[in-house]
């Protein structure tokens, strides 16, 4: 038997999504990002918490952060309506973009050590600060 409360909640969510779509709310504001859930799962691991904090702080200060956010939100707002109207065109575009990606091999020129030069010192300093904040273990 279907629970009427879950049906009502699903109907309310559906109406809210329709309302947001009709009012043109940007996709970045509509729903929470999935990676936030992944970060919380990573934070549950003992040593990963320090590394996740350091990487997030490093990325927040990275010069490409604002560019990536602007391009991704613009791409979502532009591509999403086109993909809904012409799904075959979206698949063809994704195929061509994937072919261009394989042909250009950006992993050979984009992942230079200089790009991540600031990451290791930042991770180490965050880890050292984290170790200073933790109280020493009690002796039995």
N, C-alpha and C positions, 0 to 999 in steps of 0.2 A: 504494500500500500504506500502511496506517495504521501509524504508529510506535507501538509498545507503550508507550514511555516517556511520550509525550504522553497516551495513553489512561489510563495509571495516574495521571498528575498531574491530569488532569481529574476522574477518579473521586475522588481524594483531596480536591480542592477542593469537589466536590459533597457529599461526606460531611461536610466541615468546615462548609459552609453549612447543611446539614441539622441538624448538631449545635448550631450557634449559634441556629438558628431554634427548635429544640425547647427549648433552655435559656433562651430569652427574652432573649438578649443585645440591648441597645438597638441600634437601627440605626446610631447615630452611631459605635459601637465596631466594628461588623461589617466595614465596608469603608472604605478610604481615600477621601477626598473627591476628586471629579473636579477641582474648581478648583485643587487643589494642582498638578496637571499643567499647567493653563493658566498658573499663576503661573510655573512653571519655564520654560515656552515664552516668556513675556514677559520673564523675566530674561535670556534669551539675547540680546535686543536691547540694543545699547550704552547708550542713554540711558534706557531703560525700567527698568533695574535700580534706579536711584535713586528713580524715581517709585513703583515697586511697593513698595519698602521703606518709603517715606514713607506711602503709603496704608495699608499693613498696620499700621504703627505707630499711625497715626491711628485706624484702626478698632478696634484692640486697646484703646485708651483711651477710645473713644466710649461714652457712657452706654447707648446702645441695643444695644451688642454682646451683653451678657449676656441681654437680653430676646429678641433675635433668635435666639440660640442655644437658649434654653429653649423658645421657641415652636416653632422648627423641629424640634427633637428630639421634642417632645411631639406635634406634628402628624404626624410620620413614624410614631411609635409607635402613634398612634390611627388614622390614616387607612389605613395600609398593610394591617392585617388586614381592615378593612371593605372596602377596594377588592378584596382577594382573594376575599372571600365574595360581594360584590355589585358587580361591575364596572359594571353599568348605572347603579347609584345613584352611583357615583364619577364617571362621565361626566356625569350630570345635575347633580351638585353642582359639578363644574368649570365646566359651562356657566353655571350660575347665579352662581357666583363671578366668572366673567369678565364677565358682564352687569353685575353690581354694580360691578365695577372700572371698566368703561367709563362707566357712569352717574355714578359719583361723581367721576371724573376726578381721582385723587389727585395726578397730576403738576402740577396747577395750585396746590394748596395745600401739598403735602408738600415739594416741591423749592424751598424758600426759600433765598435767599442766606445767611441766618443759620445754616442747617444746616451749610453747608460753609465757614463763616467761619474755622474753625480749620484747615482742610485746606491752604490755600495757604501760610500762614506755615510750617506744618510741612513741606511739600514743599520750600520754599525753604531752610529751615534744614538739612534732611537733605541737600539737594543741595550746600550750602556745606560741610558737614562732609565729604561724599564728595570734593569737589574738594580739600580740605585734605589728605586722606589720600593722594591719588595723588601719586607723585613727578613732578617736572617732566620733560618729555621731554628726552632727551639731544640736544645740538646736534651736527650732523655734523662 
